[in-house]
Amino acid sequence: MVFKLDDNEIVFPRPELADPDGLLAIGGDLSAERLMLAYKHGIFPWFSEGDPICWYAPMERCVIFPGNVVISKSMSKLLKSGAFKVTYDQSFKEVIESCAKIGRKDQDGTWITQQMQEAYIELHRRGHAHSVEVWRDEVLVGGLYGVQMNQIFCGESMFSKVSNASKCALIWLCQNKDFAMIDCQLPNDHLMSLGAEMISNAAYADCLKTI
């Protein structure tokens, strides 16, 4: 059953009531207060331009425990070479804009609409959203952004303009920040190759309460 949110009240139905595809509710807004309440309960927005705001709580979550991140020999060599410079929270707006513009296989357009960009930039202004930037020769070539919920980094999107730049960002996040878990939301081959694993939504909810 998909719930219709009340525009005047910031509440969500229980995540376990989501449809099998994870869709839980539609409507509401992207205010900082509503977004933070959503993340607190393992819910995130995901919708296309022109569609109503859709809120998801998947039955399974793709997560990375930082100590289990997999670094290939070639990637380790690249990281040690100094080819990339990595920063944190230095260019959040540029990172989210790049994530919105980057082309993706089998995907037309972007779900990171202007409305979404403005909402997460506001979260960043309030200290809730963060970015990792990857630079080569002083040019932004990769990065990622997400929302911090206690010691969980809820990743939203990443981009690469050169090979391995987004991998570098994710590995750096695992190795240099004190997060107990990186929530990748939905799986793909790229994430699974880096050591991501699937956990149940119930297990994820427990993590939200304890770490």
C-alpha positions as CSV (number, residue, x, y, z in Angstrom):
1,M,0.0,0.0,0.0
2,V,1.3,3.4,-1.0
3,F,0.5,6.2,1.5
4,K,-0.3,9.8,0.6
5,L,1.5,12.2,2.9
6,D,-0.2,15.2,4.5
7,D,1.5,18.4,3.3
8,N,0.8,20.0,6.7
9,E,2.1,17.3,9.0
10,I,5.6,15.9,9.0
11,V,5.1,12.2,9.6
12,F,5.8,8.9,7.8
13,P,4.1,5.5,7.8
14,R,6.2,2.6,9.2
15,P,8.9,1.5,6.7
16,E,7.9,-2.1,6.9
17,L,4.6,-1.2,5.2
18,A,6.4,-0.3,1.9
19,D,5.5,-2.1,-1.3
20,P,7.8,-5.0,-2.5
21,D,9.7,-2.5,-4.7
22,G,10.3,-0.3,-1.7
23,L,7.8,2.5,-2.5
24,L,6.3,3.7,0.8
25,A,4.6,7.0,0.2
26,I,4.1,9.9,-2.1
27,G,3.7,13.6,-1.6
28,G,4.9,16.0,1.1
29,D,7.8,18.2,0.5
30,L,11.6,18.2,0.7
31,S,12.0,20.5,3.7
32,A,15.0,19.8,5.9
33,E,12.8,18.7,8.7
34,R,11.0,16.1,6.6
35,L,14.2,14.8,5.0
36,M,15.9,14.3,8.4
37,L,12.8,12.5,9.8
38,A,12.8,10.3,6.7
39,Y,16.5,9.3,7.1
40,K,16.0,8.7,10.8
41,H,13.6,5.9,9.8
42,G,15.5,4.5,6.8
43,I,13.4,6.3,4.2
44,F,14.7,8.4,1.3
45,P,13.2,10.4,-1.7
46,W,13.6,9.1,-5.2
47,F,11.6,10.5,-8.1
48,S,11.9,11.9,-11.6
49,E,11.3,15.4,-12.9
50,G,7.5,16.1,-13.2
51,D,6.6,13.2,-10.9
52,P,5.2,13.6,-7.3
53,I,7.8,13.2,-4.5
54,C,8.2,9.4,-3.9
55,W,9.6,8.0,-0.7
56,Y,11.3,4.6,-0.5
57,A,12.2,2.1,2.2
58,P,13.6,-1.0,0.4
59,M,13.2,-4.4,1.9
60,E,16.9,-4.9,1.6
61,R,19.7,-2.3,1.9
62,C,23.0,-2.3,0.1
63,V,25.7,-1.2,2.7
64,I,29.4,-1.1,3.1
65,F,31.0,-1.6,6.5
66,P,34.2,0.6,6.1
67,G,36.5,-2.1,7.5
68,N,35.4,-4.5,4.8
69,V,35.9,-2.2,1.8
70,V,37.7,-4.1,-1.0
71,I,40.7,-2.3,-2.6
72,S,42.2,-4.0,-5.6
73,K,46.0,-4.0,-6.2
74,S,45.6,-1.6,-9.1
75,M,43.4,0.7,-7.1
76,S,45.8,0.6,-4.1
77,K,48.6,1.6,-6.5
78,L,46.6,4.4,-7.9
79,L,45.7,5.8,-4.4
80,K,49.4,5.7,-3.4
81,S,50.5,7.5,-6.6
82,G,49.1,10.8,-5.6
83,A,47.3,11.2,-8.9
84,F,44.2,12.4,-7.0
85,K,43.7,14.9,-4.3
86,V,40.7,14.3,-2.0
87,T,38.9,16.9,0.1
88,Y,35.8,16.9,2.3
89,D,32.9,19.4,2.3
90,Q,34.8,21.8,0.1
91,S,32.6,21.9,-3.0
92,F,29.2,20.4,-2.1
93,K,27.2,22.4,-4.6
94,E,29.6,21.5,-7.4
95,V,29.5,17.8,-6.5
96,I,25.7,17.5,-6.4
97,E,25.5,19.5,-9.7
98,S,28.0,17.1,-11.3
99,C,26.1,14.1,-10.0
100,A,22.9,15.5,-11.7
101,K,24.6,16.2,-15.0
102,I,26.7,13.0,-15.4
103,G,25.3,10.5,-18.0
104,R,24.5,7.0,-16.7
105,K,24.0,3.7,-18.5
106,D,20.4,2.8,-19.1
107,Q,19.1,6.0,-17.5
108,D,17.5,8.9,-19.3
109,G,17.8,12.2,-17.5
110,T,18.3,12.5,-13.8
111,W,16.4,12.0,-10.6
112,I,18.6,14.8,-9.0
113,T,16.2,17.5,-10.0
114,Q,16.7,21.2,-9.2
115,Q,14.3,20.8,-6.3
116,M,16.4,17.9,-4.9
117,Q,19.6,19.9,-5.4
118,E,18.3,22.9,-3.4
119,A,17.0,20.6,-0.7
120,Y,20.3,18.8,-0.1
121,I,22.3,22.1,-0.4
122,E,20.1,23.3,2.5
123,L,20.9,20.1,4.4
124,H,24.6,20.8,3.8
125,R,24.2,24.3,5.0
126,R,22.7,23.0,8.3
127,G,25.6,20.5,8.7
128,H,23.6,17.3,7.9
129,A,24.8,16.6,4.3
130,H,28.4,16.1,3.3
131,S,30.5,15.7,0.1
132,V,33.8,14.1,-0.8
133,E,35.6,15.8,-3.7
134,V,38.3,14.2,-5.9
135,W,40.6,16.5,-7.8
136,R,43.2,16.0,-10.5
137,D,45.3,19.0,-11.5
138,E,43.0,21.3,-9.5
139,V,40.0,20.1,-11.6
140,L,37.0,18.4,-9.9
141,V,36.9,14.9,-11.6
142,G,34.8,12.8,-9.1
143,G,33.0,12.8,-5.9
144,L,30.0,11.8,-3.9
145,Y,27.5,13.2,-1.4
146,G,25.1,12.0,1.2
147,V,23.5,12.6,4.6
148,Q,24.9,11.8,8.0
149,M,22.6,10.0,10.4
150,N,24.5,9.4,13.7
151,Q,27.5,7.2,12.6
152,I,25.9,6.2,9.3
153,F,26.7,7.9,6.0
154,C,23.6,7.7,3.8
155,G,25.1,7.9,0.3
156,E,23.0,9.6,-2.3
157,S,25.0,9.7,-5.5
158,M,28.5,9.7,-6.9
159,F,30.1,10.7,-10.2
160,S,33.3,10.2,-12.2
161,K,34.7,12.2,-15.0
162,V,37.8,10.1,-15.2
163,S,38.4,6.4,-14.4
164,N,38.3,5.4,-10.7
165,A,37.5,8.9,-9.3
166,S,34.3,7.8,-7.6
167,K,35.9,4.7,-6.3
168,C,38.6,6.9,-4.8
169,A,36.0,9.0,-3.1
170,L,34.2,6.0,-1.6
171,I,37.4,4.3,-0.4
172,W,38.6,7.6,1.1
173,L,35.4,8.0,3.0
174,C,35.7,4.5,4.4
175,Q,39.3,5.0,5.4
176,N,39.3,8.6,6.7
177,K,36.0,9.3,8.4
178,D,34.6,7.7,11.5
179,F,31.5,6.2,10.0
180,A,30.4,2.7,11.2
181,M,28.4,2.1,8.0
182,I,28.0,3.5,4.5
183,D,24.4,3.1,3.3
184,C,24.4,2.7,-0.5
185,Q,20.7,2.2,-0.6
186,L,20.5,0.1,-3.8
187,P,23.1,-2.4,-5.2
188,N,25.0,-2.3,-8.4
189,D,28.1,-4.1,-9.7
190,H,30.3,-1.2,-8.9
191,L,29.4,-1.1,-5.3
192,M,29.4,-4.9,-4.8
193,S,33.0,-5.0,-6.2
194,L,34.0,-2.7,-3.4
195,G,32.7,-5.0,-0.7
196,A,29.1,-3.9,-0.4
197,E,26.7,-6.4,1.0
198,M,22.9,-6.7,1.5
199,I,21.2,-6.5,4.8
200,S,17.5,-6.6,5.7
201,N,15.5,-3.4,6.3
202,A,14.9,-4.6,9.9
203,A,18.7,-5.0,10.4
204,Y,19.2,-1.5,8.9
205,A,16.6,-0.1,11.3
206,D,18.5,-1.6,14.2
207,C,21.7,0.0,13.0
208,L,20.0,3.4,12.8
209,K,19.1,3.0,16.5
210,T,22.5,1.8,17.7
211,I,25.2,3.4,15.7
